[in-house]
Amino acid sequence: MTSKTTYRHTVQVSEIDFSLRATIVSMIGCILDIAGVDADEKGFGIKKLGSENRSWVISRMALHFYRLPYKYETFDISTWVSDYGKLLTTRNFTATDENGNSTFAAVTQWAMIDLSTRRPLDLRYVDEYNRHLCIEQTPINNPIKIAAINPQKTIIHKVSYSDIDFNRHVNSLRYFMLMIDMLPVEFMANTNPIHIEVNFLHESQYGDTLTAGYEQCGAKSLFEIKNNSDTVICRASIEWKADMTWKN
């Protein structure tokens, strides 16, 4: 058993938009990067798994924003693995600013795959987990299953070189970029993200043609991405609040 590990992050110019606040995509990228660093430091990350032809893939995510940090703002983000079963493990995150106020919290669920078969592996035999499990409650509810949507708008995207990550499939962040880019810029200027849910359902790879669909249901933006075989790759929900001074 172990305790949480805390990392410090300063928001850079490349991570902000015209509001001078960090973007959703940059904060999700920060979460994924820290997950990788922490796993490497504890002996079950990509540095070790790569030599064994294995890797991690994210399955679900729930992310709650208390506020978005501003340019050059520094915050601490703590992470810990709270449980694991046969196919999925749960990694948690909490972020606080320099005054100790909450910035965001997240719960992510991951699978380990064999890179040859692309099939999930049994996590119960990952010995390092027994030593680095932190039995502490998740900071928010676990990610939920997202239902199919009725798109009001769609866009087409051909998967190219810049979309592909080290696992040779589309980088998780690329899906978020496609989703956010479907929203009017005025919408992004006058609203704030509160809660995000994401289901990663299948891989997409180089050469695939993706269709991203968007539906607005009240305060929630719903998204669904399919490949050229009509297989659902990813679904997501983003809840917004139209108040620049909000805190939930």
PEKA-V357401 format. One record per run of one state. SS is the DSSP state (A for helix, B for strand, O for the rest). FROM is the first residue (numbers start at 1). LEN is the number of residues. If there is no record, write none. Layout:
BEGIN
SS_FROM_LEN + SS_FROM_LEN
END
This chain:
BEGIN
O_1_4 + B_5_6 + O_11_2 + A_13_3 + B_16_1 + O_17_4 + B_21_2 + O_23_1 + A_24_18 + O_42_4 + A_46_7 + O_53_1 + B_54_12 + O_66_4 + B_70_1 + O_71_3 + B_74_11 + O_85_4 + B_89_9 + O_98_4 + B_102_13 + O_115_5 + B_120_1 + O_121_2 + A_123_3 + O_126_1 + A_127_6 + B_133_1 + O_134_19 + B_153_6 + O_159_2 + A_161_3 + B_164_1 + O_165_5 + B_170_1 + O_171_1 + A_172_9 + O_181_4 + A_185_6 + O_191_1 + B_192_9 + O_201_8 + B_209_9 + O_218_2 + B_220_7 + O_227_5 + B_232_10 + O_242_7
END
